Amino acid sequence: MPYDIAERLDEALDPYSARVVHAFETVGPAVVHISAEARNGRGGTGSGVLFAPDGYLLTNSHVVAGAAKVTASLTDGRRFAATVIGDDPATDLAVLRLAGTGLPHAAFGSSNALKVGQLVVAIGNPLGFQATVTAGIVSALGRTLRSPGGRLIESVIQTDAPLNPGNSGGPLVDGAGRVVGINTAMIGHAQGLCFAIGIDTAVDVTARLMRDGRVKRARLGLAGQTTLLDSRLARRLQRDADTAVLVMEAAGGAAERGGLRQGDLILEFDGQAVFTVDDLHRLLTDDAAGRDLPVKVLRQAKLETLTLRPDADG
């Protein structure tokens, strides 16, 4: 039988392949290779995705952290100097701007609309190989991931689309060619455990970075740790979990001014139950700064309610 190349090409573009090809052709031109050079001469690389024709792009904070010079290369070979507009280590996101106009750019989708099992495509520059595409599915939604800054990043997408060093900051794309996440991490000793920051989180952080250059949060000025409560005490306090936040130190900030002491157990903040340090971080938004807020604590077996006015972070 004669070899019919047209027929074989049609066979290759089955619905799955067609989706992957469409995602890559739509978003691929907007994916950049980032080179970041520190003041000591050391450098690192990563990926990013342009989201506006005037050169704004998203990447990971850890890709550009501490960089004195950043350059970005497009898939068509053009190179541009890049300026860091804003950086948020707490969500491992950063916004850069290239010195160019009329650039290819990608459209954002919605990570909240994703379904487990849905096709996703990762585009980036793994191990320096530019414009590489891998495909997989959404393995889980609503994961949490520890950021380089120590806070938990919430609403993280887990995928089995393979990632390698250099993919960081590149887009996770749905079959319609819309960016639904920013690839950020993998578990090196595992197989198919890769993570992306949901684009809904990224859009919110991007708006704040473009407006203020940073994401404003509130702080209490305390050192604390998650601690286990006696199960009988937890039942008596009608706690949903037998943990709370133990104050290790409160000095020179809102916690000290409001009367928090070493050894206090924080049970509630602004009417919301607090079980872990991460719960407390989650509640310390920029809206909390400068407001008098009730904090319920257990001190020497007695319940007390203090009033704290968190400081603006920075």
Secondary structure, 3 states (H helix, E strand, C coil): CCCCHHHHHHHHCCHHHHHHHHHHHHHHHHEEEEEEEECCCCEEEEEEEECCCCCEEEECHHHHCCEEEEEEECCCCCEEEEEEEEEECCCCEEEEEECCCCCCCCCECCHHHCCCCCEEEEEECHHHCCCEEEEEEEEEEEEEEECCCCCEEEEEEEECCCCCCCCCCCEEEECCCCEEEEEEEECCCCCCCEEEEEHHHHHHHHHHHHHHCCCCEEECCEEEEEEECCHHHHHHCCCCCCEEEEEEEECCCHHHHCCCCCCCEEEEECCEECCCHHHHHHHCEHHHCCCCEEEEEEECCEEEEEEECCEECC
